[in-house]
Amino acid sequence: MKYIDDIRAWLIANNLVTGYKVQPYEWKDSTITTDRFIVIQPDGGQPVNGEFRSPFARLLIIGQKAEAHQVANGVVDRANGIIKAMQDSYSQGHNFLMVPVSDISITARTEDGRPYCQINLRILANKEG
């Protein structure tokens, strides 16, 4: 799933991961309460159609454990920054184009108190992507 790597590379190239650990496919929590994470997960999609495929992906932006409400808004601010960067950039790379399917779809807390939100993406990738 090259498109997962493409999303990661695009986030890094656009300076959208500062202060966050980027993890593809699944979230692996750490014992460090101040760690923040951006998780990139495949989320289904369309099969290959000619030269292209249209997979979906999910970005989870996860904050520090037990962040106060005003600090927890940082994950929402980061998610909004990612959405804005995607909307301002018509072409994210040679192999793919991604667009948010909707605004932030979830804002909640994990069982141990980490605030998180989710962005759902639709990808247009070449058939190898």
C-alpha positions as CSV (number, residue, x, y, z in Angstrom):
1,M,0.0,0.0,0.0
2,K,2.3,2.6,-1.3
3,Y,-0.3,5.4,-0.8
4,I,0.2,5.0,3.0
5,D,3.9,5.8,2.5
6,D,2.9,8.7,0.1
7,I,0.6,10.2,2.7
8,R,3.4,10.0,5.4
9,A,5.9,11.6,3.0
10,W,3.5,14.4,2.1
11,L,2.7,15.1,5.8
12,I,6.5,15.3,6.6
13,A,7.3,17.4,3.5
14,N,4.6,19.9,4.5
15,N,5.9,20.2,8.1
16,L,2.6,18.8,9.5
17,V,4.1,16.3,11.9
18,T,6.2,18.5,14.1
19,G,5.8,17.2,17.7
20,Y,4.0,14.0,16.6
21,K,5.2,10.5,16.0
22,V,3.9,9.2,12.6
23,Q,2.8,5.6,12.6
24,P,1.5,3.7,9.5
25,Y,-1.2,1.1,9.8
26,E,-1.8,0.9,13.5
27,W,-1.4,3.0,16.7
28,K,1.2,1.7,19.1
29,D,1.0,3.7,22.3
30,S,4.2,4.4,24.3
31,T,4.7,4.7,28.0
32,I,5.6,8.4,27.5
33,T,2.6,10.5,28.5
34,T,3.7,13.5,26.5
35,D,3.9,11.6,23.2
36,R,1.6,12.7,20.4
37,F,0.8,10.6,17.3
38,I,-0.5,10.8,13.8
39,V,-1.6,7.3,12.6
40,I,-2.2,6.6,8.9
41,Q,-4.6,3.6,8.3
42,P,-6.0,2.1,5.2
43,D,-9.8,2.3,5.2
44,G,-11.2,0.3,2.2
45,G,-12.0,1.8,-1.2
46,Q,-12.5,0.9,-4.8
47,P,-10.6,-1.8,-6.7
48,V,-8.2,-0.9,-9.6
49,N,-10.1,0.6,-12.5
50,G,-7.8,0.8,-15.5
51,E,-4.6,2.7,-14.5
52,F,-6.0,4.0,-11.2
53,R,-7.4,2.9,-7.8
54,S,-9.4,4.9,-5.3
55,P,-8.6,3.7,-1.8
56,F,-9.7,5.4,1.4
57,A,-7.5,6.2,4.4
58,R,-8.0,7.4,7.9
59,L,-5.7,9.8,9.8
60,L,-5.9,9.7,13.6
61,I,-4.4,12.7,15.4
62,I,-3.8,11.6,19.0
63,G,-2.7,14.0,21.8
64,Q,-0.9,13.7,25.1
65,K,-2.4,11.7,28.0
66,A,-4.7,13.8,30.2
67,E,-4.3,17.0,28.3
68,A,-6.3,19.9,29.6
69,H,-9.2,21.0,27.4
70,Q,-7.5,24.1,25.9
71,V,-4.3,22.1,25.2
72,A,-6.4,19.2,23.7
73,N,-7.7,21.6,21.1
74,G,-4.2,21.2,19.6
75,V,-5.2,17.9,18.0
76,V,-8.1,19.7,16.4
77,D,-5.9,22.5,15.3
78,R,-3.4,20.1,13.8
79,A,-6.3,18.2,12.0
80,N,-7.6,21.5,10.6
81,G,-4.1,22.4,9.4
82,I,-3.8,19.1,7.6
83,I,-7.2,19.6,5.9
84,K,-6.3,23.1,4.9
85,A,-3.0,22.0,3.5
86,M,-4.8,19.3,1.4
87,Q,-7.4,21.8,0.1
88,D,-4.7,24.3,-0.8
89,S,-2.6,21.7,-2.7
90,Y,-4.2,20.4,-5.9
91,S,-1.5,17.8,-6.5
92,Q,0.2,16.1,-3.5
93,G,2.5,13.9,-5.5
94,H,3.2,12.1,-8.8
95,N,1.4,8.9,-7.7
96,F,-1.6,10.1,-5.8
97,L,-4.1,12.8,-5.0
98,M,-5.9,12.9,-1.6
99,V,-8.9,14.8,-0.5
100,P,-10.7,14.9,2.8
101,V,-14.1,13.2,2.5
102,S,-15.6,15.5,5.2
103,D,-14.5,17.7,8.0
104,I,-13.1,16.1,11.1
105,S,-15.3,13.1,11.7
106,I,-14.5,12.3,15.4
107,T,-13.3,14.2,18.4
108,A,-13.1,12.2,21.5
109,R,-10.7,10.7,24.1
110,T,-9.1,7.3,24.4
111,E,-9.6,5.2,27.5
112,D,-6.5,6.6,29.1
113,G,-7.5,10.2,28.4
114,R,-5.6,11.1,25.2
115,P,-7.7,13.5,23.0
116,Y,-8.0,12.4,19.4
117,C,-9.7,13.2,16.2
118,Q,-10.1,11.5,12.8
119,I,-9.9,12.7,9.2
120,N,-11.3,10.4,6.5
121,L,-9.5,10.6,3.1
122,R,-10.2,9.5,-0.4
123,I,-7.2,8.8,-2.5
124,L,-6.7,8.7,-6.3
125,A,-3.6,6.6,-6.8
126,N,-1.9,4.9,-9.7
127,K,-2.6,1.1,-9.7
128,E,0.7,0.4,-7.9
129,G,0.0,3.0,-5.2
